[in-house]
């Protein structure tokens, strides 16, 4: 095998590894998996309404990636929470929650897409009272609904969930399954690796040929 062939093979192999890690090829969640999840969460004493929302999300599983939109309004004076330093701010409590959440997401090919602070109140509001003001917003990419189930089904997640609730005055989080998603890392990384490999091929091997 020539050095040039090795360059392209290495680039293709690295991309294939990333693609397989970033994409969930497993079948959609089964009824048995969902029933087991619900039973465990009910046994743990979780909020039945919250379980019902998760169950509804999981029962419509298609196996595809999805985005979770989050609107966040921080509690200006959160109560002391077990496991956190007394007087912790909302941001500090949220950081405690994310100590599990972020590594768990990244390990499963999921990650934040957009995060930022607001600089104005709601620009358009119809049929919702009390949703005029928010502190920040975020969009999170999940590899699949099974990935989300793996994350929130972990006992460590359940033990840290109270940090998030103590940090917030109100929040809205809702999922969408993408129809147009121009910042998919599979496209971005694929095009970047193709460009870099082609440039190396052109500059290194073309010069050697010359």
C-alpha positions as CSV (number, residue, x, y, z in Angstrom):
1,X,0.0,0.0,0.0
2,X,1.3,3.4,-1.0
3,X,1.7,6.3,1.5
4,X,-1.0,8.2,-0.4
5,X,-3.4,5.3,0.0
6,X,-2.6,5.1,3.8
7,X,-3.4,8.8,4.1
8,X,-6.9,8.4,2.7
9,X,-7.5,5.1,4.5
10,X,-6.5,6.6,7.8
11,X,-8.8,9.6,7.2
12,X,-11.7,7.4,6.2
13,X,-11.2,5.1,9.2
14,X,-11.1,7.9,11.7
15,X,-14.3,9.4,10.3
16,X,-16.0,6.0,10.3
17,X,-15.1,5.5,14.0
18,X,-16.6,8.9,14.8
19,X,-19.7,8.3,12.7
20,X,-20.4,5.0,14.4
21,X,-19.9,6.5,17.8
22,X,-22.0,9.6,17.0
23,X,-24.9,7.7,15.4
24,X,-27.2,5.3,17.3
25,X,-27.8,2.3,15.0
26,X,-29.9,0.4,17.6
27,X,-33.6,-0.2,17.0
28,X,-36.2,2.0,18.6
29,X,-37.0,1.4,22.3
30,X,-39.2,-1.6,22.9
31,X,-42.3,-1.6,25.1
32,X,-40.5,-3.9,27.6
33,X,-37.6,-1.4,27.9
34,X,-40.0,1.5,28.5
35,X,-42.2,-0.5,31.0
36,X,-39.0,-1.4,33.0
37,X,-37.9,2.2,33.0
38,X,-41.3,3.4,34.3
39,X,-41.4,0.7,36.9
40,X,-37.9,1.7,38.3
41,X,-38.7,5.4,38.3
42,X,-42.0,4.9,40.1
43,X,-40.3,2.7,42.7
44,X,-37.8,5.5,43.2
45,X,-40.6,7.8,44.1
46,X,-40.2,10.1,41.1
47,X,-42.9,12.6,40.1
48,X,-45.6,10.6,38.3
49,X,-46.3,13.5,35.9
50,X,-42.7,13.7,35.0
51,X,-42.6,10.0,34.4
52,X,-45.6,10.2,32.2
53,X,-44.0,12.9,30.0
54,X,-40.8,10.8,29.6
55,X,-42.9,7.7,28.9
56,X,-44.8,9.6,26.1
57,X,-41.5,10.7,24.6
58,X,-40.1,7.2,24.6
59,X,-43.1,5.4,23.3
60,X,-42.9,7.4,20.0
61,X,-39.2,6.5,19.5
62,X,-38.0,6.4,15.9
63,X,-34.3,5.7,16.8
64,X,-33.2,9.0,15.4
65,X,-31.3,11.9,16.9
66,X,-33.2,14.8,18.4
67,X,-32.7,18.3,19.9
68,X,-33.9,19.5,23.3
69,X,-34.8,23.2,23.5
70,X,-34.4,24.7,27.0
71,X,-35.6,28.0,28.3
72,X,-34.1,28.8,31.8
73,X,-35.1,31.3,34.5
74,X,-32.7,31.1,37.5
75,X,-33.8,31.4,41.1
76,X,-32.3,34.5,42.4
77,X,-32.3,33.2,46.0
78,X,-32.4,29.4,46.1
79,X,-32.8,27.5,49.3
80,X,-30.0,25.5,50.8
81,X,-29.8,22.1,49.2
82,X,-28.4,18.9,50.6
83,X,-25.1,18.1,49.0
84,X,-24.3,21.7,48.1
85,X,-22.6,24.4,50.1
86,X,-25.0,26.7,52.1
87,X,-25.7,29.9,50.2
88,X,-24.9,28.4,46.8
89,X,-26.1,30.4,43.8
90,X,-28.4,29.1,41.1
91,X,-25.5,28.9,38.7
92,X,-23.4,26.9,41.3
93,X,-26.3,24.5,41.8
94,X,-26.7,24.1,38.1
95,X,-23.0,23.3,37.8
96,X,-23.4,20.5,40.4
97,X,-26.2,19.1,38.2
98,X,-24.1,19.3,35.1
99,X,-21.1,17.5,36.8
100,X,-22.9,14.3,35.9
101,X,-25.0,15.4,33.0
102,X,-22.4,16.8,30.7
103,X,-19.9,13.9,30.9
104,X,-22.7,11.4,30.5
105,X,-23.9,13.2,27.4
106,X,-20.5,13.5,25.8
107,X,-19.7,9.9,26.4
108,X,-22.8,9.0,24.5
109,X,-22.4,11.2,21.4
110,X,-24.6,13.9,22.8
111,X,-23.7,17.5,23.5
112,X,-24.8,21.2,23.7
113,X,-25.4,22.8,20.3
114,X,-26.2,26.4,21.5
115,X,-25.9,28.0,24.9
116,X,-26.3,31.7,25.8
117,X,-27.8,34.3,28.0
118,X,-30.8,36.4,27.1
119,X,-30.6,40.1,26.5
120,X,-34.3,40.9,26.2
121,X,-37.7,39.6,27.2
122,X,-39.8,37.3,25.0
123,X,-40.3,38.9,21.6
124,X,-43.5,36.9,20.8
125,X,-45.8,35.4,23.4
126,X,-49.2,33.9,22.7
127,X,-51.3,31.9,25.2
128,X,-48.7,31.7,27.9
129,X,-48.8,33.6,31.2
130,X,-45.6,34.3,33.2
131,X,-43.2,33.4,30.3
132,X,-42.1,36.9,29.5
133,X,-38.7,36.8,31.2
134,X,-35.9,34.2,30.9
135,X,-32.2,34.2,31.9
136,X,-30.7,31.9,29.4
137,X,-31.4,29.3,26.7
138,X,-29.8,26.2,25.4
139,X,-30.2,23.6,22.7
140,X,-28.9,20.1,23.4
141,X,-28.3,17.3,20.8
142,X,-29.1,13.7,21.9
143,X,-28.0,10.8,19.8
144,X,-31.3,9.1,20.3
145,X,-34.2,8.7,22.8
146,X,-32.5,5.5,24.0
147,X,-29.4,7.6,24.8
148,X,-31.6,9.9,26.9
149,X,-33.1,7.0,28.7
150,X,-29.6,5.7,29.5
151,X,-28.7,9.0,31.0
152,X,-31.7,9.8,33.1
153,X,-32.1,6.1,34.2
154,X,-28.7,6.3,35.9
155,X,-29.0,6.5,39.7
156,X,-26.4,9.3,39.7
157,X,-28.7,11.4,37.6
158,X,-31.6,10.8,39.9
159,X,-29.5,11.8,42.9
160,X,-28.4,15.1,41.3
161,X,-31.8,16.1,39.8
162,X,-32.7,18.2,42.8
163,X,-29.8,20.6,42.2
164,X,-31.4,21.6,38.9
165,X,-34.9,22.1,40.4
166,X,-33.5,24.2,43.2
167,X,-31.6,26.4,40.8
168,X,-34.7,27.3,38.7
169,X,-37.7,29.5,39.1
170,X,-39.2,28.2,35.9
171,X,-38.0,26.3,32.8
172,X,-39.4,24.8,29.6
173,X,-37.8,21.9,27.8
174,X,-39.2,20.3,24.7
175,X,-37.8,18.0,22.1
176,X,-37.9,18.2,18.3
177,X,-36.8,15.6,15.7
178,X,-34.8,17.4,13.1
179,X,-36.0,17.9,9.5
180,X,-33.3,20.5,8.7
181,X,-30.1,20.5,10.7
182,X,-27.2,22.2,9.0
183,X,-24.8,21.9,12.0
184,X,-24.8,18.2,12.2
185,X,-21.2,17.3,13.2
186,X,-21.2,14.3,10.8
187,X,-21.5,16.7,7.9
188,X,-19.1,19.3,9.3
189,X,-16.4,16.8,10.4
190,X,-16.8,14.8,7.2
191,X,-16.3,17.9,5.0
192,X,-13.4,19.2,7.2
193,X,-11.6,15.8,7.1
194,X,-12.1,15.6,3.3
195,X,-10.7,19.1,2.8
196,X,-7.7,18.5,5.1
197,X,-6.9,15.1,3.5
198,X,-7.3,16.5,0.0
199,X,-5.0,19.4,0.9
200,X,-2.3,17.1,2.3
201,X,-2.6,14.9,-0.8
202,X,-2.2,17.9,-3.1
203,X,0.7,19.6,-1.2
204,X,2.7,16.6,-0.2
205,X,2.2,14.1,-2.9
206,X,1.9,16.5,-5.8
207,X,5.2,18.0,-4.9
208,X,6.8,14.6,-4.7
209,X,5.5,13.8,-8.1
210,X,6.8,17.1,-9.4
